[in-house]
Amino acid sequence: MFRKVFGSASPVGTRAPLRSDSMAADLRGALARLIPRWTAQGAGLLPPATLHDVRVVFGRLGAVATPDVIALYGTFGGMREMAGDSYLRIWPLEEIAERPRSDHGVLFADYLISSWEYRLSPASEDQSAVHVDHSGQNEMRIGPTLEAFLISLDCDADFLHRVW
């Protein structure tokens, strides 16, 4: 199924970014630039997840994995370590699955060893918004879409440092 949807089952770094009709060119471009940066920073990117696995994990948490989230995890499966100077870590599906269910969305990443955590919540049928909270408080939307969040990470090295 993964091969049919995403065109390849190759591991990260050995193929071009996904070519999915539901994934905007800007999202593909941002990931194409971020992945080499995160790799160089020692983030330990994991192999892509399957479409089925993404849907199952989000479904168990009472959420829907929008096409942009499926595209993200279909490109790489999360990070083993924080990404260098950005102090960001996008969690593997296994860690996402361990988090409690929430009406506010699905936690998927953290900054500075969970000082701030990032949550995905559907903004439309095709896209998820990104929210940040600090110790479960002061939640605010920092990306109207996952695509906008990733573009901000790509274009502004201090984006996460200036959120608060």
Secondary structure as UniProt FT lines:
FT   HELIX           2..6
FT   TURN            12..13
FT   TURN            21..22
FT   HELIX           25..40
FT   TURN            41..42
FT   HELIX           51..60
FT   TURN            61..62
FT   HELIX           67..75
FT   HELIX           84..86
FT   STRAND          88..90
FT   HELIX           93..98
FT   TURN            103..104
FT   STRAND          106..111
FT   TURN            112..115
FT   STRAND          116..122
FT   STRAND          128..134
FT   TURN            135..136
FT   STRAND          137..143
FT   HELIX           146..155
FT   TURN            157..162
//
